[in-house]
Amino acid sequence: MNETNTEVLPLIPPQAINQANPFTERASLDEAKPKRNSLLSTITRKRRRRPILAVLAGPPGLGKSTLLTEAPDPVFSPVERGLDSINVPKFDTPNTLGEFLAQLKTLATEEHPYKTYVVDTLDALELLIHNQVKAEGKVRSLEHYEGGYGKCWVRSKEILTGILNELVQLSEKMNVWLICHSQLKTVNDPTLSTGYDVYDLKLQTKAADVVQQKVDCILFGKMEINVAKDNPKAKKGRGVNTGDRLLYCQPATGVMAKNRYDMPDTIEFSYQAIEKCLNDFWNK
């Protein structure tokens, strides 16, 4: 009689039967880990009031610097001369872009009592940027930078964009105002039959575009002038200064302006009028 060989399987130790399934154990550990919050949890409808980042533009001699001395606890970077006759806290006039950036860094990193930073003026700062570009390229003229072809404006725009980003960060803790002179610019709108003139920022076109995108407001100050004719048939008249100054807050005929605070078309030329508009907007 042939005996059949059968393999005897080893017995499973009783203690092993009670051990947890390793996969179940891992799943339990995963569930016990703290859950990461989804980015969806950061979505909010709340409005957050923060200091303003704005441009005050207009012709020379209008009183733009004097108006901003009325801002809360201001300190000025007098990039161009003009504040010598005004009693207001101010840095020394920066002769290089590096000196200006040192002033900006000081306000961004050190403790101080100031609540408003004023750059006076933005078009003078652009000249410091141009000098920096010439120094980088070791050229005497911007047209010769990197062989020409407008590369100087591209580099200038890069530097200005970096500065504006720093000002955006600074505007998280204090008001930032950029004073800028204005210039007449011809706009050729393809939807119109002819071009027209408008007061724009006195900056190179690429630079002006960057500023317009970054800031919350561009307020344009203008002296009100009426046109008087010696007789009804006269083709030209003469300007009569009314002595009144206005701030344009919205785009208007011949004026480039904007705001994100639902301001009216024009307001009184004073910081109190600006502050009232801001308070009205945030208190809605």
Secondary structure, 3 states (H helix, E strand, C coil): CCCCCCCCCCCCCHHHHCCCCHHHHHHHHHHHCCCCCCHHHHCCCCCCCCCCEEEEEECCCCCHHHHHCCCCCEEEEECCCCCCCCCCCECCCCCCHHHHHHHHHHHHHCCCCCCEEEEECHHHHHHHHHHHHHHHHCCCCHHHHHHCCCHHHHHHHHHHHHHHHHHHHHCCCCEEEEEEEEEEEEECCCCCCCCEEEEEECCCHHHHHHHHHHCCEEEEEEEEEEEECCCCCCCCCEEEEEEEEEEECCCECCECCEECCCCCCEEECCHHHHHHHHHHHHCC
